[in-house]
Amino acid sequence: MTEQGTEERPTASTTEPAATAPAAPAPVVAEPVAPAPVVADTAPAAPVPAPAAPAAVADAPVAGGPAGAAPVPAGPVFGEPGAEPGAGVPAYPAPQAGFGPHVPGGFPPGTPPARKDRRVLRAVLRWTAAVLVFAAAGSAAAYGVTERERTDLPGLATEHDGRWDYPRLTRPPLPSGSPGPFAESNKAGSHHADLRELVLPAPEGAEDDKALRGEDGWLATKDFLAEYAEKDDREELGQSFKDNGLRHIAARGWTMPDGTHTRIYLLQFNTAAVAEELFAPGLTHYENPEYEARGAEEFARDETFPEASQVSDVVRYPYAEVKPYGAEQVRLAYLSAGDTIAVVAQSRKGTAEGLPFRQTVVLQSQLLG
């Protein structure tokens, strides 16, 4: 009896673990001795096989890793249509072309191009910073150019850009108690300052035209009329000046080293009303002068003057001789300012440059305005 009990205890202990052991490991072993029905009944219900595959490759490197790495299991990539991500596994987007399939647990897709994008971004930022630095430097340089004297900058001195170097302009003082020509109290629009002091001075390097000095600074009427080509025009104008009470003619002339000959005449009348009536349509029209100038046959209005150069209270009619012109080209301007009419003429063999002509006309306008 004792030997039988001893033999039955091992049997009982062997059978007891079989009764209490869980059935889940059976499909994992999958040995041929396992009954087929048990595998069929327990495999779908067991939660262990589903996460087993991710656990096996959780440490596997991405494609292109070292030899001996765990193989990538076949099947849908997480995030593709029809795939069911497991619990706790992120559903990454579908792999991008050129970077291979995504491996769960590795780097998220798009990591390599992100590094490349950062390099491109850093390059763009460096170039942007460089452009901003150069732009700031250019702005500072431009500010410096506008603030400094033209003659202080190499290449921008007056003699190199076509402008003439005129002296600083100063209007002559008015007699005590006399208003300016455009003051409200000056109903006649008279220039009470000395007219001879209102003529633009010659620029640096100019040769004085002694023929226009006149007597005591006043020019004879016949010397001004010599600017017109036709004898009949000179006689008609001379009579008109007498009829309208011409008081004085102040003049100045000079010749520049390039051969440009400038003549400026200021004709003063008793009132602004008389001068304005004689100005237009007497001496000139908007499109062209009324009388033919000496050395020129046909003029057209000079539209090259900037609008900002217009001087207040001064009417300006500028002209330029049109081709074909003779041995020299003539530029002509008529100005009306109160009781005074100004005539500015420039001529030069070949072509008379426009820049010094505009400069001269504007400066004379400022003295009269």
Order of alpha helices (4+ residues) and beta strands (2+ residues): alpha-alpha-alpha-alpha-alpha-alpha-beta-alpha-alpha-beta-beta-alpha-beta-beta-beta-beta-alpha
